[in-house]
Amino acid sequence: MPDVIAERTLELTLASGTQEGIRVRVWAPEYSPALRSWVADVEVAGAGHNHKTHGTGIDAFQALYSALFLIPVMLAHYAEDGRLSWFNEEWLGFPEIKLTEP
């Protein structure tokens, strides 16, 4: 398995006031002969949940790009449980990525 290339810990504040760490990790893309494409794993874990998936692409850049695109979608689940923050700010540092031309 390739190395983790990026990691960030967010805070989830539940309605009870309890805080939980939510860890987001991305692994370096690697070529998958079985899929005949590049794959970049991404994981969001914490507060009793663990979701790991991957972005794919025809090259390493596209696989990484698609993995980063998945992060806000994966975090939406946690937003239903409470308030997500990064350094006590609502902006989590993951920009919205458009996959098509303007």
C-alpha positions as CSV (number, residue, x, y, z in Angstrom):
1,M,0.0,0.0,0.0
2,P,1.3,3.5,-0.8
3,D,2.1,6.1,1.8
4,V,-0.4,8.6,3.3
5,I,0.4,11.9,1.6
6,A,-2.1,14.1,3.4
7,E,-3.9,14.0,6.7
8,R,-6.2,16.5,8.5
9,T,-8.1,16.2,11.8
10,L,-11.4,18.0,12.1
11,E,-13.6,18.4,15.2
12,L,-17.2,17.2,15.4
13,T,-19.2,18.8,18.2
14,L,-22.2,16.7,19.0
15,A,-25.5,18.2,20.3
16,S,-24.5,16.9,23.8
17,G,-21.4,19.2,23.6
18,T,-19.0,16.2,23.3
19,Q,-16.2,16.6,20.8
20,E,-14.9,13.9,18.5
21,G,-11.9,14.0,16.2
22,I,-12.6,13.2,12.5
23,R,-9.5,12.1,10.6
24,V,-9.3,12.6,6.8
25,R,-6.5,10.8,5.0
26,V,-5.4,10.5,1.4
27,W,-2.9,8.0,0.0
28,A,-0.6,8.4,-2.9
29,P,-2.0,7.3,-6.2
30,E,-0.9,4.0,-7.5
31,Y,-1.6,2.1,-10.7
32,S,-4.0,-0.8,-10.5
33,P,-3.5,-3.4,-13.2
34,A,-6.8,-5.1,-12.2
35,L,-8.7,-1.9,-12.8
36,R,-6.4,-0.7,-15.6
37,S,-6.4,2.8,-14.0
38,W,-4.8,4.8,-11.3
39,V,-6.3,4.7,-7.8
40,A,-5.9,7.1,-4.8
41,D,-7.5,5.9,-1.6
42,V,-9.3,8.4,0.7
43,E,-10.6,7.7,4.3
44,V,-12.8,9.6,6.7
45,A,-12.9,8.1,10.2
46,G,-14.1,9.0,13.6
47,A,-17.1,9.2,15.9
48,G,-17.8,5.5,15.4
49,H,-17.7,5.6,11.6
50,N,-15.0,4.7,9.1
51,H,-15.5,5.2,5.4
52,K,-12.8,4.4,2.9
53,T,-13.1,4.6,-0.8
54,H,-10.9,5.7,-3.7
55,G,-10.7,8.1,-6.6
56,T,-9.7,6.7,-10.0
57,G,-8.3,8.1,-13.2
58,I,-6.4,7.6,-16.3
59,D,-3.3,9.0,-14.6
60,A,-2.2,9.8,-11.1
61,F,-3.3,13.4,-11.2
62,Q,-6.9,12.5,-12.2
63,A,-7.0,9.8,-9.5
64,L,-5.8,12.3,-6.8
65,Y,-8.2,14.9,-8.1
66,S,-11.2,12.6,-7.9
67,A,-10.2,11.4,-4.4
68,L,-10.1,15.0,-3.2
69,F,-13.5,15.6,-4.8
70,L,-15.0,12.9,-2.6
71,I,-14.0,14.3,0.7
72,P,-16.8,16.9,1.1
73,V,-19.3,14.3,0.1
74,M,-17.9,11.9,2.7
75,L,-18.0,14.6,5.4
76,A,-21.7,15.4,4.8
77,H,-22.6,12.3,6.9
78,Y,-20.9,13.8,9.9
79,A,-22.5,17.2,9.5
80,E,-25.8,15.5,10.2
81,D,-24.5,14.4,13.6
82,G,-23.3,17.8,14.8
83,R,-21.1,20.8,13.9
84,L,-17.9,20.1,12.0
85,S,-15.1,22.6,12.3
86,W,-11.4,23.0,11.6
87,F,-9.5,25.3,14.0
88,N,-12.9,26.3,15.3
89,E,-14.0,27.6,11.9
90,E,-16.9,26.2,9.8
91,W,-14.8,26.2,6.6
92,L,-13.1,22.8,6.7
93,G,-10.3,23.7,4.2
94,F,-11.7,21.5,1.4
95,P,-12.7,23.6,-1.6
96,E,-15.5,22.7,-3.8
97,I,-14.1,21.1,-7.0
98,K,-15.9,21.4,-10.3
99,L,-15.3,18.5,-12.6
100,T,-16.5,20.2,-15.7
101,E,-15.5,23.3,-17.7
102,P,-17.4,26.5,-16.7
